[in-house]
């Protein structure tokens, strides 16, 4: 697998996935410098390695301990703010594993090994059926939960589009669902079929909980009208 050098952006509670968008508020001086350095590069070379800070670490320390897996996001938009801060948007590109960290800049950098997704698995009949199940479950949960479901109606509709690949469906759901960051990191580390299977398990568990609670919600609604 090829290696490349990436600047790192460690954050608590944020796991980025390939083929998903991530918006960030950049305010620390070292990451302001990172954005300036990236803007000096050609558009195709503006990559940031998003990594998760380990629990118990302090995110504003110089070198909080991080997990060694992450996603490289391409810088696609920058909205500068008057005081030097900025709002940026990343588009997830590829998964990676950190080989070693290297110095030389105020922000952290690492040599990373890219982890390719087996996109041939997109043609697998079982995975295509699982994609359909995920879309149906997401739609049903959105209908029942309304705004409590983390994807809005437009996002759920986008999952149904034929042009939306199985990888995009799986990763958008994994990125948006309200599960702990460590669980998301586990999903990120898995290959696409396993990620899809485990994500379906999470959605089915949500479905079962709602089914169990439905009689009590009906009782509560009836009490409100008495």
Secondary structure, DSSP 4 states (H G I P E B T S, - for coil): --EEEEEEEEETT----TT-EEEEEE-SHHHHHHHHHHHTS-GGG-EEEEEEEPTT--TTSTT--EEEEEEEEEEEEEEE-TTS-EEEEEEEEEEEEEEEEE-SSSS-EEEEEEE---GGGGG-HHHHHHHHHHHHHHHHHHHHHGGGSSS-HHHHHHHTSTTS-HHHHHHHHHHHS---HHHHHHHHHS-HHHHHHHHHHHHHHHHHHHHHHHHHHHHHHHHHT-
